[in-house]
Amino acid sequence: MATNLPFSLPFPADNSSPEVRDILLMPIEIRKSGIPLSEYEKVSIAFEVRSRLLPVGSTLIEQPFSPYITDYDRHEAPSTWPDRFDLSSWGIFSAFKEGEIIGGAVAVSDEPEVDILDGRSDLACIWDLRVDRSFRRAGIGNLLFKSVIDWARDRNCTELKVETQDINVPACRFYARQGCELRSINKNVYPPDLDEIQFLWYLNLRDAGGES
């Protein structure tokens, strides 16, 4: 079952974050990387689930519950992607601090085999975005997101699409701060044992900040 409309969020939809720490005082380098995916996936995507977002009409309510750790790489690690897709035209970015990889982002556009693109040539999606646990809430995700936007614009994309889940509240907060709009909530997309709901976010690249 899908619900498609703009939703009211239980947190501010702006790009100001009081949680950003001073790690960005150190040089951070973003590379459009050719590093092996076995290295890329060493940056853990695991996170602690403390709450979920429940849709009530067009409003989302945050419901806390007992925390647990989830790791989406257990279902499909980056090193397995080439078994399913041709990655030659994908945008793969890595964030480095003092030569150490601390984050990454992967973007896709104009790939017919990627269902989330809906067959559109003007749509890009964020396939993956991760930051090392020690460097989260330090602005690394912002830098990676900006790199994805620039890449998508260079490919003449007019819109960016992002998939999150109702239990990934930190990711939902992040994309709301970037100006993304939550337009679609889809139940029964994932296997029942996951007990998760799909959220689809969109960003109009013609209106998003920054230069193309």
N, C-alpha and C positions, 0 to 999 in steps of 0.2 A: 504494500500500500504506500502511495506517495502523496505527500502534501507539498504543494508548490505555491509559495507566496513569500514576500519579505517577512522576516520574523523580528520581533522585539527581543533584544539580547539582555541578559542580566548583568552586563558589564559594559563599560564605555567603549564605543566603536571609534577610537582615535589612536593615533600612533605615539602617544606619550605614555611611557612606562616608568613608574617610580622604582621598578625592580632592577633597572639596568645598573650593573656594577661598573667598576673602573677598569675592567680587563681591557677595554678598548683603548686605554692609554698605551697599551703595548701594541706593536705593529701586527695587524691581521692582514694576511694576503689571501685574496680569493682568486683561484685559478680555474679556468675551464680545463678540467683535468683529463689526462690520459692515464691516471693511476689505475692499477688493477682493481676490479670491484671487490676482490678479496681484501684489499687494503681499505677501500671505502667503507666496507661493512664493519670494520673494526671499531668505528664510531657507533656506539650503541644507540639504538632508537627506543630502547626500553624506557618506560616511565611509570611513576606511581599513580594509580587511579585512586582518587579520594572522593570523587563525586561524579554525577552524570547530569546532562541537561535534558529535562523532560519537556516535550512540546505540549502546551495547553492552549489550544486554539492557535493564535498567531504569536504567542508569548512562550519564551523558554524559561523554565524554572530550574535552578540548580539544586540538586538533591544530594547531600553528603551521605556517604556510607563508609563501612570499614575498608581501609586502604588495602590495596594489593598491587603487585607489579605485573605489567603486561609487556610483551615484546613481540611486535609484529614480524620481526625477522624470523621467528620460529615458523611462521606460515610460508614465507617466501623471502629468503635472503637475497640481497643484491647480486651475489655471485651466481644465482640461478636465472637471472633475467635473460641472459643470452640464449638460454634454452628455449625461450618462448618468443623473443623479439629480436629484430635487427636493431642494434643500438647505435648504428653508425651516424644517424642524424639527430640523436638525442643530445640535449644540453646537460652535461654532467659537470658540476662545479664542486670544488673542495675549498674549505677554509683552513688555512695553516697559521700557526703561531710558532715562531722560532723553528720552522721546519717540520713541526708535528701537525698531523691532520687532526682538526678538532671539530669539523662539521662538514656537511655536504648537502647538495640539493640536486635534483634531477628533474628536468623539464622535457616535455614531449609535445610536438605539434605535427599535424598533417601526416598521421600514421593510421591508415585504415584499420589495422589490426588491434588498435587500442580503443576499446569500446567507449571509454569515458569521454573521448573526443567527439562523439556523436556524428562522426563522418564530416565534421566541419574543417575546412582548411584554414579558417581564421581564428581557431580556438587553440590555445595552449593549455596544458595542465601541469601542475606540480605532481610528479609521480612519487617523489620522496623528498623529505627535508628533515635533517637530523643534526643535532648538536651534542657534542660530548657533555655528559652530565656535569662535569666540573666547570663548564663554560656556559651553561644555560642561564637565561635572563641577563645576558651581558651584551646583547646587541648583535651577536653573531648571526642569528636568524634573520635580522633585518638586512644585513649585508648580503646574505645569500638570496633573500627574496628580491632585493633590488637587482641582483645579477640575473635572476630568472626573468624579471620584467624587461630588462634591456635585451636579453636574448629573444624573448617572444616578440618584442617590437621589431627587432631586426628581421624577423621572419614574417613581418606584416600581419601579425595576429592582433585582433581588436579586443579580445577578451581572454581572461585567464580563469581557469576552473581548478578548484581544489576540493579533494575529498577528505573529510575527517569523520570521526565517530562521536556519538553522544558521550562516551566515557572519556574522551580526550579533551577535557576542558581547557588545559593549557594551550593546546593547538587552536581551539576555537577562539580563545582570547587573543592569541597571536594574530590570526587572520582577520579578526574583527578590527584590531588595531591597525592593520595594514590597509584598511578601507574595503575589505571584501564584504560582500552582502550574502547572507545565508538565504538561499531561495528555495531549496528543496530538502525535505526530510523524508527518507525512504526506509520503511520497515521491511523486514523479511528479505533483505538483500543478502545477509550473511548467514552462515550455518547457525542453527539454533543454539549450539553449544557456546557460541561467542556471546550471545545476548547483547548485541550492539545494534545501534541504529545508524544508518548512513546519513551524513550531512554533506550537502554540496554547496560550496561557496563560489561566488563569481566576482571578478574585478574587471571593470571597464578600463582597458588599457589606454583609451583615448582621454580618460579623465584622471587616471592615476598620476600621482606626483612623479617628478623626475623627468629627465630628458631622454628621448629615444636615441 
